[in-house]
Amino acid sequence: MTVSYNRIDDFRIRVPRHGNMRTDALVYLNRHLEKQLQKEKSLAQVCNVACLPGIVGPSLAMPDIHPGYGFPIGGVAAFAVDGGVVSPGGVGYDINCGVRVLVSAMEAKALHPRMERLIQTIAENVPAGVGSRRADLKLSKKDMKQVLRAGAGWALDQGFATERDVQCIENNGCLPCETDILPSQRAMERGYNQLGTLGSGNHFIEVGCVDEIYDTQAARAMGFLRPDQVTVSIHSGSRGLGHQVCTDSLASMVQAVRKYAIPIPDRQLSCAYIQSAEGQAYLALMAQAANFAFVNRQLMTYWVRQSFADVFSAAGEERLSLVYDVCHNIAKIETHHIAGRDMEVCVHRKGATRAFGPGDRRVPGMYRSIGQPVLIPGDMGRYSYVLAGTRKAMTHTFGSTCHGAGRLMSRHQAVKQMKGHDIKAELRARGIIVRASGRRTLMEEFPGAYKDVSQVIETVHGAGISRPVVRLRPLGVVKG
């Protein structure tokens, strides 16, 4: 079925409310990305979200939009706490899949002679792949409960994090969870040995450097002082624990839809009213999986720092300072100024990033004058960006923006197109050292499988919902 839409301006298209939609659908998209849009499925999913009870404002999607489970990836939607719903499809299976960026005083030229060794050392210290596990990190049941409830606070207590690290994580690395509910035994079993591991698919650790600075003041506040400064990006989530929480919760939500007679246009949008027992249980379990993901990225940071120290121990400049850590797949109760009043809403960001603007007290004090850092990975062959949140995002997108480049091809299509290619050699020819647990991962994740992230950045910048601070380029990548 064709979905009709109209273009509002150079950076937005709108699908007017029709059928069972309770509001309009609004997609941030420049004209170049519009040509790549999988219109039927992606737009249909944005419209389906607009049918859910209690939605506030338009159903939104960011320029990295592509089809997902229920919600499109790149989808943003807010629901009134009183009368609105929460949907696991609006968060995704990899709860709190997110990214963090670190910066060092080192310059890229210091890495080149030892880049092979550095990537090898990181790969040895941080397990990667589908069933990856860190054998020497033994968690008791009590430890796991603390990880799930305290998040990054547990890592701080155990010596894996610094006070500054915790300050530079969204929500200080912990979503509150006032309940005795714990994830299922199966979810816990999947989590015990996977803490501090990268996983597979699009997850990565990327050693790179500052390629271009767009906003000197904001860059300096974040620690980006000059071109060629070394950076590290870590992209991963809640691993098997989060996946199992989502699987378990979806079964509960299917029952809740029947119990409360919630009208939904797609089974994948199964949900529960936020204030219901099922809705509260999901939010509690999701928060715990999110806290697991915060700790997962923090432990990987600890071992990446250790890897740099092992390879560059003499210089002392191998220290890596955390710039920020953001969630990509999350539903959070937030207060936003809507229609002239403050309102509590549950904001679903599914493949989207929080982008709170200058002056917001929820932004760490060190960044409050410039806006929250926004971390946008591209692909392993081109570039990534660090942006800053804006005041306009607060009034137009519930303080949200894009989360990455967005897939252009399915994984199956990418593998088919890359048959016969030596992607590792092709990237090496471009000066990028890549280590992956399997050849198929490289085929699925080759640069051309993704949209050009610069077009995504042009869209969110042109629309005023985030602004570029620096561009980063890859030097070495560890993939799952």
C-alpha positions in Angstrom: 0.0 0.0 0.0 1.4 3.4 -1.0 1.6 6.0 1.8 1.0 9.6 0.6 3.0 12.4 2.1 3.9 16.0 1.5 7.1 17.8 1.9 7.0 20.6 4.5 10.5 22.0 3.9 14.0 20.9 2.8 14.3 18.6 5.8 10.9 17.3 6.7 8.0 15.3 5.2 4.6 14.8 6.7 2.0 12.1 6.4 -1.3 13.8 7.4 -3.5 12.0 9.9 -5.8 9.5 8.3 -7.6 6.3 9.0 -7.0 5.2 12.6 -4.1 7.6 13.1 -4.5 9.8 16.2 -1.9 12.3 15.0 0.3 13.2 12.0 3.5 11.3 11.1 6.5 13.5 10.7 9.8 12.3 9.2 13.1 14.3 9.2 14.5 13.7 5.7 16.4 15.7 3.2 15.8 15.3 -0.5 18.7 13.0 -1.1 17.7 10.6 1.7 14.1 10.7 0.5 15.2 8.9 -2.6 16.6 6.0 -0.5 13.5 5.7 1.8 11.8 2.4 1.8 8.5 4.3 1.6 5.9 1.5 2.0 7.2 -0.3 5.1 9.1 2.6 6.9 6.3 5.2 6.5 3.6 2.6 7.3 5.4 1.9 10.5 5.6 5.6 11.5 1.8 5.8 10.7 1.1 2.7 12.7 2.8 4.2 15.8 0.5 7.3 15.4 -2.5 4.9 16.0 -1.4 4.0 19.6 -3.4 5.3 22.5 -2.2 8.4 24.4 0.4 9.6 21.8 1.4 13.2 22.3 2.5 15.3 19.4 3.3 13.7 16.0 4.7 10.2 15.5 8.4 11.1 14.6 11.2 9.4 12.6 14.8 10.6 12.1 16.7 10.6 8.8 18.4 7.3 9.6 15.0 5.6 9.4 14.6 2.0 8.2 12.1 -0.8 8.9 12.3 -2.3 12.4 10.2 -4.5 14.7 6.9 -2.6 15.1 8.4 0.9 15.4 10.8 1.9 12.6 14.4 2.2 13.5 14.8 5.9 13.9 11.4 6.2 15.5 10.5 8.7 18.3 7.1 8.8 20.0 5.9 10.3 23.3 2.9 9.0 25.2 1.1 10.6 28.1 1.8 8.8 31.4 -1.9 9.0 32.2 -3.7 7.1 29.4 -0.7 6.3 27.2 1.1 3.1 26.4 4.6 1.6 26.5 5.6 -0.8 23.8 8.7 -3.0 23.7 8.6 -2.5 19.9 9.4 1.1 20.6 12.6 0.1 22.4 13.8 -2.9 20.5 15.4 -6.2 21.4 18.8 -4.7 22.2 17.7 -2.6 25.1 20.0 0.4 25.6 22.1 -0.3 22.6 24.2 2.8 22.8 27.5 4.4 22.1 30.2 6.2 24.0 33.2 8.3 22.8 36.5 8.7 24.5 39.3 11.2 23.7 43.0 11.1 24.3 45.8 13.6 24.3 47.6 11.4 21.8 47.8 12.2 18.1 47.1 9.8 15.3 50.7 9.7 14.1 51.7 8.1 17.4 49.3 5.2 16.7 50.4 4.2 13.2 53.5 2.2 14.1 51.6 0.2 16.7 48.1 0.1 15.3 48.1 -3.6 14.4 49.3 -4.4 17.9 46.7 -2.1 19.5 43.8 -3.5 17.6 45.0 -7.0 18.4 45.3 -6.2 22.1 41.8 -4.7 22.3 40.4 -7.8 20.5 42.1 -10.0 23.1 40.9 -8.0 26.0 37.3 -7.4 24.9 35.6 -10.6 23.7 33.5 -10.2 20.5 31.1 -12.4 18.5 27.7 -14.0 18.9 28.5 -16.1 22.0 31.4 -14.0 23.4 32.0 -14.1 27.1 34.6 -12.8 29.6 35.7 -15.9 31.4 37.6 -14.1 34.2 34.7 -11.9 35.4 32.7 -14.0 37.8 29.4 -12.5 39.0 27.4 -13.9 41.9 23.7 -13.5 42.0 24.1 -10.6 44.5 26.6 -8.9 42.1 24.2 -9.3 39.2 21.4 -7.7 41.2 23.6 -4.8 42.0 24.5 -4.4 38.3 20.9 -4.3 37.4 19.8 -1.9 40.1 22.9 0.4 40.4 24.2 0.4 36.8 27.4 2.4 36.5 27.4 2.9 40.3 28.3 -0.7 40.6 31.2 -0.3 38.2 32.4 2.7 40.2 32.3 0.7 43.5 34.3 -2.1 41.8 37.0 0.2 40.5 36.0 -0.1 36.8 34.9 3.5 36.5 35.8 7.0 37.7 33.5 9.7 39.2 33.9 11.6 35.9 32.9 8.6 33.9 29.6 8.3 35.8 28.9 12.0 35.4 29.4 11.7 31.6 26.8 8.9 31.1 23.2 9.6 30.2 21.2 9.5 33.5 24.6 9.0 35.3 24.5 5.4 34.0 21.5 4.3 36.0 17.7 4.2 35.4 15.9 4.0 38.7 14.0 0.8 39.4 11.8 0.8 42.5 10.6 -2.8 42.4 11.5 -6.3 43.5 10.8 -7.7 40.0 13.9 -9.2 38.4 14.5 -10.5 34.8 13.6 -14.2 34.2 16.1 -16.9 35.1 16.8 -17.4 31.4 17.6 -13.7 31.0 19.9 -13.7 34.0 21.7 -16.8 32.7 22.3 -15.1 29.4 23.8 -12.1 31.2 26.1 -13.6 33.7 29.0 -14.3 31.3 28.4 -11.6 28.8 29.1 -8.5 30.8 32.1 -6.6 29.3 31.7 -8.1 25.9 31.1 -6.6 22.5 28.6 -9.0 20.9 28.1 -9.2 17.1 26.4 -7.4 14.2 26.8 -3.7 14.1 28.5 -3.5 17.4 32.1 -2.2 17.3 35.1 -0.6 19.0 36.6 2.0 16.8 39.9 3.7 17.3 39.9 6.9 15.3 40.9 10.6 15.3 39.4 14.0 15.0 39.1 14.8 11.3 37.4 18.2 11.4 36.2 20.7 14.0 33.0 22.7 13.3 32.3 24.4 16.6 35.5 25.3 18.5 33.8 26.3 21.8 31.7 23.1 22.1 34.7 21.0 20.9 36.9 22.3 23.6 34.3 21.8 26.3 34.2 18.1 25.2 37.9 17.7 25.1 38.5 17.9 21.3 41.3 20.4 21.1 42.8 19.8 17.6 42.6 17.7 14.5 44.3 14.2 14.6 43.6 13.8 18.3 43.0 10.1 19.1 39.4 9.0 19.9 37.7 5.7 20.7 34.1 4.8 20.1 32.3 1.9 21.7 29.0 0.7 20.4 27.2 -2.1 22.2 24.1 -2.9 24.3 22.6 -5.3 26.8 23.6 -8.5 25.0 21.5 -11.6 25.6 20.0 -10.3 28.8 18.3 -7.4 27.1 17.2 -9.6 24.2 15.6 -12.1 26.6 13.9 -9.3 28.6 12.3 -8.1 25.3 11.2 -11.6 24.3 9.7 -12.2 27.7 8.0 -8.8 27.8 6.5 -9.2 24.3 4.6 -12.3 25.5 3.2 -10.4 28.4 2.2 -7.5 26.2 0.3 -9.7 23.7 -1.8 -10.7 26.7 -2.2 -7.1 27.9 -3.5 -6.0 24.5 -6.3 -8.6 24.9 -6.9 -7.9 28.5 -7.3 -4.1 28.1 -8.8 -4.3 24.6 -6.0 -1.9 23.3 -6.5 -1.1 19.6 -3.2 -1.8 17.6 -2.7 -1.9 13.9 0.2 -4.4 14.0 0.9 -7.3 16.5 4.5 -6.1 16.6 3.2 -3.0 18.4 1.8 -5.0 21.4 1.8 -2.7 24.4 0.3 -2.0 27.8 -1.0 1.1 29.5 1.9 2.8 31.3 0.1 2.8 34.6 -1.0 -0.9 34.3 0.8 -3.7 36.2 2.2 -5.0 32.9 3.4 -1.5 31.8 5.2 -0.9 35.1 6.7 -4.3 35.0 8.1 -3.8 31.6 9.6 -0.3 32.5 11.3 -1.9 35.5 12.7 -4.8 33.5 13.8 -2.5 30.7 15.5 -0.2 33.2 17.5 -3.1 34.6 18.6 -4.2 31.1 19.6 -0.6 30.4 21.7 -0.5 33.5 23.3 -3.8 32.5 24.2 -2.1 29.1 25.7 0.9 30.9 28.0 -1.4 32.9 28.8 -3.5 29.8 30.1 -0.4 28.0 31.9 0.8 31.1 33.8 -2.6 31.5 34.8 -2.5 27.8 36.1 1.1 28.4 38.1 -0.2 31.3 39.7 -2.9 29.2 40.2 -0.6 26.2 42.1 1.8 28.6 44.1 -1.2 29.8 44.9 -2.1 26.1 46.2 1.5 25.4 48.3 1.4 28.6 49.8 -2.0 27.5 50.8 -0.7 24.1 51.7 2.9 25.0 52.8 2.6 28.6 55.8 4.9 28.3 54.0 8.0 27.1 51.3 8.4 29.8 49.1 10.0 27.2 47.2 6.8 26.5 44.6 7.9 29.1 41.2 8.1 27.6 38.7 10.5 28.9 35.0 9.8 28.5 33.2 12.5 26.5 29.7 11.0 26.8 27.6 7.8 26.7 24.1 7.8 25.1 21.3 5.4 24.8 19.8 4.5 21.4 17.0 2.0 22.3 15.1 3.2 25.4 11.7 4.4 26.8 12.0 7.0 29.5 9.6 9.0 31.6 10.6 12.6 31.0 9.1 16.0 31.6 8.6 18.1 28.5 7.0 21.5 27.9 4.0 20.8 25.7 1.2 23.1 24.7 2.2 25.7 27.3 2.6 23.3 30.2 5.0 20.8 31.7 3.9 17.3 31.0 5.2 13.8 32.0 5.5 11.6 29.0 7.1 8.3 28.2 9.5 9.0 25.3 10.3 6.0 23.1 13.6 6.4 21.2 14.1 3.4 19.0 17.4 4.0 17.0 17.3 7.6 18.1 19.4 9.7 20.5 18.5 12.1 23.3 19.6 15.6 22.3 18.8 17.9 25.2 19.6 21.5 24.6 21.7 24.2 26.4 20.5 25.2 29.9 18.7 21.9 30.6 19.5 20.8 34.1 19.5 17.1 33.0 22.6 17.8 31.0 25.9 17.5 33.0 27.2 20.8 34.3 30.3 20.7 32.2 28.1 20.7 29.0 25.1 22.7 30.1 26.1 25.9 28.3 26.6 24.1 24.9 24.0 21.3 25.0 24.3 17.6 25.5 26.9 15.7 23.5 25.2 13.6 20.8 27.3 10.7 19.3 26.5 9.6 15.8 28.5 6.6 14.4 28.6 6.3 10.6 30.2 3.2 9.1 33.6 1.6 9.5 35.0 3.0 6.2 34.0 6.7 6.3 33.3 8.9 9.3 31.3 9.5 12.5 30.2 12.7 14.1 29.8 14.3 17.5 26.9 16.8 17.7 25.3 18.9 20.4 21.7 19.1 21.4 19.6 22.2 20.7 16.7 24.2 22.3 14.7 23.5 19.1 15.0 19.8 19.7 13.3 20.3 23.0 10.3 21.9 21.4 10.1 19.9 18.2 11.3 16.3 18.9 11.1 15.8 22.7 14.9 16.4 22.8 15.7 13.7 20.2 17.8 13.3 17.1 19.3 10.6 14.9 21.4 7.8 16.1 23.6 6.8 13.2 23.8 6.4 9.4 20.9 3.9 9.1 21.0 0.8 7.0 20.6 1.1 3.2 20.7 -2.7 2.6 19.5 -5.6 4.6 22.2 -7.9 6.0 21.2 -10.5 3.4 21.5 -8.0 0.6 24.9 -6.8 1.8 26.3 -10.4 1.9 25.0 -11.1 -1.6 26.6 -7.9 -2.9 29.9 -8.5 -1.2 30.4 -12.0 -2.3 33.9 -12.4 -3.6 35.2 -9.2 -1.9 38.1 -9.1 0.6 36.6 -6.3 2.7 39.5 -6.4 5.2 42.0 -5.8 2.4 39.9 -3.1 0.8 39.7 -1.2 4.1 43.4 -1.7 4.8 44.1 -0.1 1.4 42.2 3.0 2.8 44.4 3.0 6.0 41.8 1.2 8.2 42.8 -1.9 10.2 39.9 -4.2 10.9 39.6 -7.3 13.0 36.4 -9.2 13.1 35.3 -12.6 14.5 34.0 -13.7 11.2 34.1 -12.8 7.5 30.3 -12.7 7.2 30.1 -9.8 9.8 32.4 -7.8 7.5 30.2 -8.5 4.5 27.1 -7.5 6.4 28.7 -4.4 7.7 30.6 -3.1 4.7 30.4 0.7 4.4 28.1 0.7 1.4 25.4 -1.2 3.4 24.8 2.1 5.2 23.5 5.5 4.2 26.1 8.3 4.0 26.0 9.6 7.5 26.9 13.1 6.3 23.5 13.3 4.7 21.9 12.4 8.0 23.9 15.1 9.8 23.0 17.6 7.1 19.3 16.9 7.8 19.3 17.2 11.6 21.5 20.3 11.4 19.4 21.9 8.7 16.3 21.1 10.8 17.9 22.6 13.8 17.5 19.6 16.2 21.3 19.1 16.7 24.4 20.8 15.5 27.8 19.4 14.4 30.8 19.8 16.7 33.4 17.5 15.3 33.8 14.8 12.6 35.8 11.6 13.4 37.5 9.2 11.0 38.3 5.6 11.6 41.8 4.2 11.9 41.2 0.7 13.3 38.0 -1.3 14.1 37.2 -4.3 16.2 33.9 -6.0 15.1 31.9 -8.8 16.6 
